[in-house]
Amino acid sequence: MALKLHAHPLSSYCWKALIALYENETPFTFHELNPMDPEAHAAFAALWPLAKMPVLEDGGRVVAETSIIIEHLGLHHPGPVRLIPEDPDAALEVRLLDRIFDNYMMTPMQRIVFERFRADGHRDPGAVESAHALIATARGLLEERLDGRTWAAGEDFSLADCAAAPSLHYAEKVQPSDGRFPTLAAYLERLESRPSFARVLKEAEPYAHMFPAED
């Protein structure tokens, strides 16, 4: 059965899943979600009640959460690029970095963006301040941990890099690092030059105007 990804071209978590699909040239159908369309949202919620994208349909199976989607692809649609190492200890490092990028870079970045969408008088400056602080802390940790590595967990591209690419790319938009983290800056350059992520960025260009500029 053909794979179908429910996603949006500008969503950071959708980027994470797309990178994994493109890495292995896995055939799939892209179903673009429109968050502003109530009927489309209702249909998506019927498929996945939490209505958080992306969601992968594989035959009659609904697979949610990006890390699980990528592991599902590795199990049921493997390709030449193994995104979860076979070695258990190496796999733990990959999964740890995946959680760091998702929880301590991607999540606070999204909170900052969410607050930009809120009307004046309803914004939470404290939440934005906390989000910026968390990104700064995560950058410091990652700057040290990734030193000397080509990719996040070593010499092989992995699940951790699928998470890192959108996290670091969007973090630069909400909190420019201004040269303070040279290891991460060089790493982001490698990520943006990798064909899978370069393709994601190219496909997102028509939607770039939707990203809220800083006030």
Secondary structure, DSSP 8 states (H G I E B T S, - for coil): --EEEEE-TT-HHHHHHHHHHHHTT--EEEEE--TT-HHHHHHHHHHSTT--S-EEEETTEEEESHHHHHHHHHHHS--SS-SS-SSHHHHHHHHHHHHHHIIIIIHHHHHHHHHHHS-TTS--HHHHHHHHHHHHHHHHHHHHHTTT-SBTTBSS--HHHHHHHHHHHHHHHHS--TTS-HHHHHHHHHHHHSHHHHHHHHHHGGGGGGS----
